[in-house]
Amino acid sequence: MTSTIKEKVEQLRETIRYHDRKYYVENNPEITDYEYDQLLKELRHLEKLHHELITPDSPTQRVGGEPLTQFPTVEHKLPMLSIDNTYSDEELKEFDHRIKRMAEIDAHKDIEYVVELKIDGVAIALWYENGLFVRGATRGDGFKGDDVTANLRTIHQIPLKLETSAKKQKIPSILEIRGEIYLPNKEFQRLNEEREETGELQFANPRNAAAGSLKLLDPRITAKRHLCIFTYAIGYLEGMDFKTHMQCLNFIRGFGLPVNPHTRLCKNVEEVIRYCSEWDKRRRELDYMVDGMVVKVNSLALHDQLGATSKSPRWVISYKFQPEQAVTKIEQIVVQVGKTGTLTPVANLTPVSLAGTTVSRATLHNFDEIHRKDIRVGDHVVLQKAGEIIPQVVTVLKEKRKGTETPFTEPSICPECKEKVVRDDTEVYLRCHNPFCQAQVKRRIQYFASRDAMDIEGLGPALVEQLVDKGFLKDYSDIYNLKYGDLVNLERMGEKSSSNLIHAIEESKKRDLDRLICALGIHNVGSHTAEVLAEHYDSLDELAKATQVELEGIYEIGPVVAKSIVDFFQNKHTQVLIEKLKADGVNTKKLATQKTAKNPKFFGKSFVITGTLKKYSRKEAETLIKYLGGRVISSVSKKTDYLVVGEDPGSKLDKAKEFNVHILDEEALEKMTLD
């Protein structure tokens, strides 16, 4: 190999990196896609001929070959703390006053703030050593996150090697940059359209899509999702000092990493308020979701002086936008049947733009809700999205009524199978008790195959519809009798997708007991309750024999849930389904118990954690308690043994005192583990 080839390879890399920056960061391409592809093709060819020239930072190495088996855990050098929220101009002013009081600054003196758009995405940390990208991790619990380096390498906006044209800008030996991974709205729409075509569940919003894409084990799939990034801070830096946050952002920008162009330096809190108000009105202009603004003190000296609580820095606050509302008309109220026969009223609406999407349907929750709000067909209603995700009817504009609106009458028979419906034990929901109702069958199968249950990839709603309608599936137990020939000629199915699905079905037989319990679709039993049950029973047979009294003795299992479980397993139709699952080789036993100590000191004891712990992350504390045989639960009751209290405890502390629950601080907990 001649030095000329080596020089040619390096020259190609530099040229490609330059054009990556022009296209992905500056949005100012200088060459056509074809010309770019030719450069990349030439580099791949030379690296194929000379393997010894391949380096980790080469543009050809963005997408690896083999899927990963897991995401290792990474400890952050400095914690990625959360940010306190505020929702009004007055609270922003109070934040400004608080900063001045704590820093002993004259109340009439202005403080500079940097105001950034709050991207609704996934927080990550990028770690560079001597200019090379070596690791990327999710925020996780703030102290530890998942190593998603392979997937982050697929994002062209993230340079694999830091380069700068500025003469004074040096490349530090260690640099951690923090940012937000997001999915542009157009990509989100494209991705959901593809998933609809293939029968997969659609993502609820762009943030969920970005998070799911970042946690895929196969980087080749992540690469096709076209994720993007905006960087917003230096997490850790060796060998350099800055005076302001804005200087840090300019430093990051100098390496070609994207910093949001709408970031602004404001002279005082009044400018901050005006800028937040401006973007509250303009946010729909963007091709990505923002749910507020982030306001940061510009002076890094003030950052050090103000410090942080155990939860969040004191020098930053998030200004959250109020939920966007829209007025539309209810054209029709239809009734959907769920997997356990619950009837849910849904409003078909005159399509209206709301929070970045076109909304044409909204759940009305239950029939009592319709009566309470007096919702009628033909009414004009105010909509908003709960958590910017789920459209809901806030109120009826009764002043717009013309007298032609029609009150809704709740059904007495199932809209699908025409069987009689009855009120459930809570007297809130109507339910169809016909186990052969086609709507229930389809929902049960969809739920059985879903990610939180048996996780059968490729068996989405559209395909389930086809398989039920054509008679291949009469319930979820029939999934394990599907053959390649049943699938290959169906709409949108081919040889590869059919083979992949058969393989996914076979793999699902090995799922652990809690997954199967969840998948069965027991009324009132979701993934968490399934985990609780799997902790107490070693097999499905044991659970099926449990009495209501026995089940009620399990913490977090109340009378309603216990009755649902007993009724489910006493049902003859259920018993037939479970026997078929066993006959087809589906695992019905606990595969592996959680690792516990030889002499579990906390055996049979229940713990609740409140507040922020200093020595442990919440996850670490939970793991320690479980290792010693204890159980960590979410709420305090008379049956709770211990409440572990950190900084800023919530109302759980008051409840624990009311119930005379033993209260432990971190030191007392640690002492108990050592005694």
N, C-alpha and C positions, 0 to 999 in steps of 0.2 A: 504493500500500500504506500502510495506517495503522499507527501505532505500536502500536495495540491488537492487531493480528495478530502483530506481532513479539513482543509481551509474551506473547500466548497460546501461541505456539510455544515460547518459553523456559520458560513455566510447565509445559507438557506434558512437556518434556524433564526438568525437575527432578522432576516427579511420577513419571515412568517410571523414572528413575535411583533414586529412593527405593524404589520397589517392587521393582526389580531387586535392590537390596541386601537388602531384607527377605526376598525369596524365595530368591535364589541364595547369599547369604552367611550370613544369620542363620537361614535355614530357618524363617521365621516370617511367612508371607504374610498380608497384611491385606485383600486383595481377591481375587475369583475370577479364574480364567483368562480368562473371558469379558470381565470388566470391564477387565482388563489389555489384552486384544486390542483393545478399543474405544478405549482411550487411544492405542495404537500406530497404529491405523487412522486416527484423527483427525489425528495428527501427520503421517503419510504424506500424507494428503489436503492439508493446508495446505502442506507442503513441495513437493508436486507443483504446486500453484497458484503458489507463490512460490519458485522455484529459488534465488534469491539468498539465501534464509534457511538453506539447507542448509549444515551445518558438519561437519567430520570427526568430531567427538565426539558427533554426534546418535545416539540409539539406533537410528534407521533405517539407519545406515551400517555396521552390524556385518558384514553380508554383502555383498561386492561383486558386480559383475555378471559380468565376464568371467574365465575361468580364467587363471592365471599361466602363463608359459612357462618360468620357472626361479626358483630361490631365490638372490638375490644373497648374497655373503659379507659378514659383518659382523665387524669387529674389536672385541673386548671392551675396554672402558676399563680394567678390571682383570681379570686372568686368572680363569677359573672352574676352580680347581684341583680335583683329585679328593681323596677322603678315604681315609686309611688304615683298614684293617679290623682288628677284633679279634673273637675267638670265645669268650672265656671270662671269668669273673669275675676270674681272676688277671691276665689281660691288661689289664682295666680298672684294677685296682689299680696295675699297673706303669705305665700311662698317667698316673695321678694322681701317682705317685712321680716320674716323669720331668718332669712339669710343675713340681713343687716344686723339683727339683734345678736345672732350667734357670733358673727364676725366683728361685732362692735363697730359697725360702719354707721355714719350719720344717716338718719332716716331720709334726709333730703338729697343725699348723694346718689348718683346713678350707678347701677351695676350693669356691666355688659353681659349679654346672654347670647349664646348660639342657639338658634331655633332650627330644628330639623324635622322633616316629615317622618311620622312614625309608621314605617312600613309594616304591613300586616303579614309577617313571614316567619322565618325560623332563625333564631340567633345562633351564630357560629363564631369560632375562633380559628384564625389561620396562623400557623406557626412557621416562621422562616428562620433558617440558620445559614448565615453567610450568603444570604440572598436566594437560597433554594427553598422552595415550598416542601416541607417535610411532613407536616401533619395538619389535619383539620378536624375539629370536634364540635359537636352540638353543645348547647348550654347545659342540657341535662338538669340536674338539681341545683346548678349554680357553682358547685364545687367539683363535680365530676360529670363528664358527658361521654357520648359515644364517638369513637374514632370513625369518621366518615370520609377519610382522606381520599379513598379511591373514587367516591362519587363526586367530591368537590373538584377533583382533577378534570372532570368532564366539563366543567363550566369554563368557557373560554375567557370570560372576564377576569378570572383568577390567574395571574401570571405564575407559571411554574418556576420562573427565575426573575428576580427583581432587577430591573434596569432603569436607568434614569439619564436624561439628557442634560440635567442641571449639573454644572461643574461643582457647585458647593455641596450638593446632596450626596452624602456617603451612604453606603449600604451597611447597616448595623450587623453585628455578629449574631444577635438574637433579636427578633422582632415578632410580636404577636399582634395581629390586626383583628379587630372584631367587626362583624357585619351582619347583615340580614339577608338570608336567601329567600327569594320570592319567585312566583310564577306570574308572568304578565297575563293580563286578562284574556288576550287573544289566544295565547297558548293554552290557558285553562279551558277556554271554550272548545278549542281544537281537540284537546285531550279528552274532554267529556263526550264530544261527538264520536270519537273513536271508540270509547268504552261502551257507549250506547249501541254502536254497530256490532260490537263483539259480545254484547250481553253482559258486560261487567257493570258492577255498581258504579254510579257516577260519584265524583268527589263533591262534597257539600259546598266547598268554597276554595279559592286559590291557595289559602294558607294550608289547608288540609292536603291539597295536592302537592304543594312544595314539601311539606313534612314527610308525606308518604314516599315521594320520589327520592328524597335524601336518604331514606332508610331502606331502600331496595338493596338486596344482596348482590344484584347483578348490575355493575356500573354501565354495561352496554345499554340497558333499558333506561337508566337515569340519563344517559347522554341524549336520548331521544326526547326527553321531556323539556329541554331548552330552558333550564333554570337560570336565573340571573341573581346578581348580588349588588347591594350598596354597602360600602364600608362606612363606619361611623366613629371609630375610636381606636386608639392604641391601647391594647391590654397590657403589654409588657414590652420594655425596650431596654437594651443595654448599651451604655456608652454615649448617650445623647440626652440632652435636656431641652425642654420647651417651656415657654412662659404661658402660652394660651392654648386652649382647645382648638381654636381656628388654625394655629400653626401646625398642630398635629394633623388636622385634616388636609392641609396643603402638602405636608410631608407625605402622607399616604397617597394623595393624588399624583404626586411627583413620580411615583413608581408605576403609574398607569392603572391603579386600582380605582374602580368607580366610587366616587363620592357624590351623593345626591346633589344635582345642580341647583335645587331650590333651597339649599341650606343658607341661612342668612344670619349675619351678625347684627344684633339689635342693641341700641345704646342704653335702653332702659326697659322696664316692665311694660310701660305704655306701648312701646313699639312692638313688644312681644305679643300683647293682646291684639293689636291691630293685625299683625301677621297671621296669628292663629285664626282670627275671624275671616281673613281673606281666603285661607285654604279650606276652611269649613265650607265656603261657598264653591271653591274651585276644584275640590278633590275629584269630582267625576270627570275632569278633563284628562286625568292620568290613565295610563294603561296598566296600572297596578293598584292594589288596594292599600289605602292608608286609613287608619282609624283614629288618628290624632296627630299631635305634634309633641316633640321632645324638646324641653327647654333646659339648657345646661349653662351654668356659670362659666364664663369664658376663661377666667383666671385660674391657672393650675395651682397657684399658691393658695387661693381660696379653697380649692378642692381639698388640699392637704389640711387646711385649717378646719374646715367643716367636717371632714371625715364621713363616716357612714354609721348607720344602725346595723343590726345584724341582718336586716332584710334588704336595705337599699341605701345608696349614697344620698347624703343630704344636699348635694349641690345640683341635683337634677330632678325634674318632675315631668310627668307625662300629662299633657292636656288632651283629654279624650273628647272627641266630637259626640254630640248628641245623636242618637239614632235617627236616621233619615226617615221621614214619613211620606206617605202618598195617599191620595184619595182615589178610590175606584168603586166600581159597582159590582154587586153580587148578581151574577147571571143565573146561577143554579147552585143548589146544594145537593151533593151526591153522597152516598154512603159507601165507605170501603170496609172490607172484612179482613181482619188481621189473622196471624197464624194461630192464635188461640180462640178465634171466633169473636173477638171484640169488634164492635161496629163503631167506626169513627166518621163523623160528618166532615166533609171537605167542601169548601166554597170554590166554585169555578168563577173566576173574576174577569172583568174586562181587563185585558193585558195592560200593565202599567210598569214604568221604569222605577225601580227601587233599589238603592244601594248597589248600583252597578249591574243589575240583572233585570230582565223582564219577568215580572211575576204575573202568573195567570191562575194560580191556585194557592189556597191557604187552609191549613187545618183549623177546624173549629173545636177541636179537642173532644168534647162530648156533648150530649144533647142538653144536659143541664146548663152548660155554658151558653148554648143558643138561647135558651129561655131566659137566663139571667140577663144577657145583653139585649134580649129582644131582637135578634138578628132575623131579618126576613129576606126572601128572594126579591131582588129589585132595589134593596137598600144601597145607599152610598155609605161607604165605611172608610175609616182611617186605618191604613196598614203601616206596620213597621216590622223590621226583622229582629227577632230575638237573637242577641249576640251577633247581629249583622249576618245571620245565616237563615233562620227559619221564619218565613213570613207569618205574621199573626194579625188578627183583627183587634185593634186597640179599642175602638169605639164606633158606634153607629151615629151617623149624622141625621138624626131624626127630623131636623128642621128641613131637610131636603125631600122628605116623603111627600108623595102626590096622592096617596090613597090607593094606589094600584099594587103596592107591595104585598107579597103573599107570605103569611106566617108558615113556618115549617112544622110539619107534623112528623113526630118520630115514628119510625117503622115498627110494625108488629111482627113482620116476617123478614127473614134474611133476603137481601136484594139479589143474592147469587143463587141460593138453593131453594128459596121459598119456604124453608122450615121456620117454625115459630121461634121468636127470639125472647129472651127473658133478661131481667135485671140481674146483675151479679150481686155478690154478698155486700159490696160497698154501696149498692143502690145508686151508683153513678153511671156505670157503663151497661150497655145492652150487649148481650152475647148470643151467638148462634152455637148451639151445642151439637150440631151435626158434624161428626168427624170426617165425613165424606164430602163435605161442601168443597167444591172445586177451588173457590177463592182461598179457603184455609189451607187446602192441600198445597197449592202453589206457594203460599207464603211460608208454610212450614218447611218445604224443601229449600226455598231460597235461604231461609234462616239457618237451616242445618248446614248448608254449604258455605255460609258466610265466614268472614275472616276471624271473628271472635269465637266461632264454633268449630266446625271440622275443617275450615279453611281449604275448601276444594277449589283451587284456582281454575277459572274457565267455565264454571257452572253458574252463570249469572242469570238474572231475571228473564231475559229474552229467551235464552235456551231452555230454561225451566218451563216457560209458557209452551214452547213447542213440544217438549217431551211429555208434558201432561196432556196437552190437546191431542197428541197422536197416540196416546195410550201406553207409552213406554214407562211412564212413572205414575203410580197411583198413590204413593207416599214416599217419604225419604228412605225407607228401607229398600226400595227398588233401585236406588242409585247404584248399589253394589252388584246389581245384575245387568247393568248396561254393557253392551258389547260395542266394539268398534263399528260393526255394520249398522247398528242402530243410529249412530251419530254422523257417519261420514257423508250421508246424502241430505242431511238437514240444511236449512237455510243458514248461510254464513259459516258453515262448518266444512272443513277440508281434511285431507289426510293428516297433516301435521297437528292441527288443533284437536282432532279426534284422538290421535295417539297421546297427545299431551294430557288431555282430560282423563283418559283411561288410567294413565300413570298417576295423575293427581288423586283420583278416586282410590286407587290401590294404596297410595301413601297415607291417605287420611285414616285408614284402618288402624294406624299405629298411634293415633292421638291419645293424650293422657285422659284420665277419667273426668277431670273438671271440664274439658272441652266437650266431651260427649254429653255430660249432664246439661251443659248450656245448650247444646245443639238440639236436644230433645224437645225444646220449646215448651217447657213446663210453665204454666201461667204464674207470673210474679217471680220467676227465677231467671235472673240474668247472669252475666259472666262472673260478677263478684260473689253472688250467692252460690253459684256453682263451685267456686273455689272453696268457700266455707264448708260446703257439704263434702267435697272431696277430701278435706282435712280430717273429717270425722268418720268417713266410710271408705273402706279399701276396695269396694267393688260396687257395681250397679245393683247387684243382687242384694247386698246388705242394705243399700239405701231403699230399695223397693220394699223391704220388709219392715222399715222403720214405722213406728206408730206416731200419731200426732203428738202425744205427750212427750215421747222421746225427742222428737224434732224440736219441740218448743223449748226443750232444755238446752239447745245449742244457742249460744249467744248470737244475736243478729237474726235469728229465725223466730218470727212471731207467729201468732195463731193463724193469720190469714195465709202466710206463705206455707206454714206447716200443712194446713188443710189442702192447699193447692197441690202439694207434693203427694200427699196420701191419695187424694182423688185421682191424680194422674196415674199412679202405679196400680190403682185398683180397677182402672178402666180396661175392659177386655180388649179393645182395639189397640191400646198402648202395649199391652202384654204380647199381642201377636207381633207388633212392629219390633219390639225388643228381641224377641226370639229369632226373628228373621235377621236382625243385625248380628246376633251371636253366631248364627249358622253361616253367615257370610264372612266370618273372621274379623269382625270389628272388635277392637280391644274394649273390654268393659271393666278393667281392673286398673288400680293405681299403678303406674309404671315405676315411679321413683319418688320416695318421700324426700322432703327437704332435709338437708344435712343438719343434724342436731347434735348437741353435746352428749357425752356418755351419761352424765348425771345432770339432766336438765333442771336447773334451779327454779325456773319459772313455770314448770309444768302446771297446766291448768289455770294459770293466772292470765288475766286480761289487762292490757295496757292501752291508754289513749295518750297521744302526744299533742301538745299545744304550744304555740309560740315557736321561736327560732332558736335552735340549739347552737352553742358555740363550738364545742369540741367535735360533735358528730353532725353529719347531714341527717336529715330526717330518714332517708333511706338506710343509712348506716345504722342508725338507732333501731329501726324496725328489724333489720337483718340480725342484729345482736340479740334482740329480745326473742325473735323466733328461733335463733340458734340455741338459746337456753330454754326452749320449750314453751315460751309464752306466746300469746296471741295479741296482735295489734289491731284494734278496732277503731272505728271512726267517731263514735259519739259516746258521751258519758251517760251512764245509768246507775241504778242501785247495784247492778251486778258487776260493775267495773271494779277491779282490784286496785289499780294504780293510775294516776295521772302524772305524766312526765311533763314538767313545765320549763319552757325556755323563755327567751326575752319576748316581750309584747304578747303575753297570752291572751286568748280571747275569752268568750263567755263560758267556755268549758271549765275554766277555773272556778267560777261562781257556782256552776252546777255541781262540780266535784265537792265543794265545801258543803253544799246543801245536802248531798247524799253521803257525807262523811267518807268520801273516797280518800285513800292514802295519796298524799301529794309528794312527788319527788322532784328535786332539781337534778341537773346533770351529775353533780358530784355524788348525790345519794344513789342515783341509778348505777353509776360506775362502781361505787362501793359494794352495792348488792351483787354485781357481777363477779367481784373479786372475793367476797366472803366465802 
